[in-house]
Amino acid sequence: MPKLNARQQGRGPRGRRGARHEKGTRRRDNVVMVRVDEENLSRIDELVESGQFSSRSEATAFLIDEGIKSKQQMFDKMAEKIAQIQGLRDELEAMIAEDARQTVKNAGDNQ
């Protein structure tokens, strides 16, 4: 693997002008560790080298955000299906709990 310079490692030179891309108002407090192949890493480094982002972290967060935006319809459909699945799980849990209550009641009636 080739040795990366400070900018490619996400550490820009001191006194360097900030990244051109706006970070937005949303805070990024969550850490996600991810492994990428050489081609994707090279693309991320190109975003940093171009000055659009000041670090790999910022460039990667941007790419994730753009990917999610581009698949928003799919995420909306998934959220609906997840809600349906959770509803079915709740229904099943209630059914099992009711059956357990009936079993206990019937056992008490038979004594």
C-alpha positions as a printed NumPy array, in Angstrom:
array([[  0.   ,   0.   ,   0.   ],
       [  1.444,   3.411,  -0.919],
       [  2.404,   5.8  ,   1.853],
       [ -0.21 ,   8.537,   2.29 ],
       [  0.611,  12.169,   2.827],
       [ -0.909,  14.14 ,   5.706],
       [ -3.812,  15.417,   3.614],
       [ -4.692,  11.93 ,   2.379],
       [ -4.702,  10.741,   5.965],
       [ -7.25 ,  13.434,   6.764],
       [ -4.764,  15.784,   8.418],
       [ -4.481,  18.925,   6.358],
       [ -1.526,  21.289,   6.704],
       [ -1.683,  23.868,   9.489],
       [ -3.289,  27.132,   8.516],
       [ -4.982,  25.569,   5.507],
       [ -8.204,  27.118,   4.346],
       [-11.288,  25.133,   5.412],
       [-13.016,  22.616,   3.178],
       [-15.185,  24.016,   0.441],
       [-18.074,  21.711,   1.118],
       [-20.495,  22.877,   3.8  ],
       [-20.749,  20.515,   6.726],
       [-24.373,  21.465,   7.341],
       [-26.038,  22.034,  10.67 ],
       [-26.365,  18.389,  11.649],
       [-23.899,  17.119,  14.229],
       [-21.917,  14.026,  13.461],
       [-21.423,  12.449,  16.873],
       [-21.595,   8.796,  15.817],
       [-18.584,   6.777,  14.788],
       [-18.814,   4.045,  12.151],
       [-15.78 ,   2.004,  11.232],
       [-15.848,   0.687,   7.707],
       [-13.488,  -1.195,   5.433],
       [-13.329,  -0.115,   1.812],
       [-11.494,  -1.425,  -1.209],
       [ -8.589,   0.418,  -2.82 ],
       [-10.726,   1.961,  -5.571],
       [-13.222,   3.48 ,  -3.129],
       [-10.433,   4.682,  -0.856],
       [ -8.793,   6.334,  -3.839],
       [-12.054,   8.162,  -4.65 ],
       [-12.406,   9.327,  -1.054],
       [ -8.806,  10.555,  -1.114],
       [ -9.517,  12.416,  -4.38 ],
       [-12.319,  14.324,  -2.638],
       [ -9.903,  15.287,   0.134],
       [ -7.032,  16.095,  -2.265],
       [ -9.343,  18.31 ,  -4.341],
       [ -9.972,  20.473,  -1.297],
       [-13.689,  19.757,  -1.204],
       [-13.339,  18.095,   2.191],
       [-10.698,  18.429,   4.862],
       [-10.671,  14.757,   5.876],
       [-11.586,  11.267,   4.834],
       [-14.204,  11.313,   7.572],
       [-15.963,  14.343,   6.091],
       [-15.787,  12.96 ,   2.555],
       [-17.124,   9.571,   3.642],
       [-19.949,  11.136,   5.669],
       [-20.905,  13.169,   2.587],
       [-20.938,  10.054,   0.383],
       [-23.057,   8.129,   2.876],
       [-25.512,  11.019,   3.122],
       [-25.768,  11.314,  -0.658],
       [-26.255,   7.553,  -1.006],
       [-29.087,   7.558,   1.508],
       [-30.724,  10.553,  -0.19 ],
       [-30.52 ,   8.827,  -3.565],
       [-32.299,   5.761,  -2.136],
       [-34.888,   7.655,  -0.071],
       [-37.848,   5.882,  -1.711],
       [-36.384,   2.503,  -0.816],
       [-35.804,   3.605,   2.798],
       [-39.397,   4.885,   3.021],
       [-40.721,   1.508,   1.813],
       [-38.42 ,  -0.318,   4.217],
       [-39.697,   1.783,   7.12 ],
       [-43.281,   0.823,   6.22 ],
       [-42.392,  -2.875,   6.076],
       [-40.473,  -2.678,   9.352],
       [-43.526,  -1.066,  10.999],
       [-45.724,  -3.872,   9.623],
       [-43.293,  -6.51 ,  10.889],
       [-43.204,  -4.88 ,  14.337],
       [-47.009,  -4.807,  14.378],
       [-47.107,  -8.526,  13.583],
       [-44.539,  -9.245,  16.297],
       [-46.624,  -7.297,  18.814],
       [-49.734,  -9.193,  17.721],
       [-47.936, -12.535,  18.062],
       [-46.61 , -11.586,  21.502],
       [-50.115, -10.657,  22.649],
       [-51.495, -13.922,  21.248],
       [-48.856, -15.985,  23.091],
       [-49.434, -14.052,  26.333],
       [-53.196, -14.633,  26.061],
       [-52.651, -18.34 ,  25.423],
       [-50.389, -18.529,  28.483],
       [-53.064, -16.81 ,  30.612],
       [-55.674, -19.271,  29.343],
       [-53.392, -22.226,  30.121],
       [-52.838, -20.994,  33.693],
       [-56.573, -20.351,  34.11 ],
       [-57.513, -23.789,  32.784],
       [-54.937, -25.458,  35.024],
       [-56.425, -23.672,  38.042],
       [-59.971, -24.661,  37.06 ],
       [-58.987, -28.33 ,  36.782],
       [-57.682, -28.552,  40.367]])
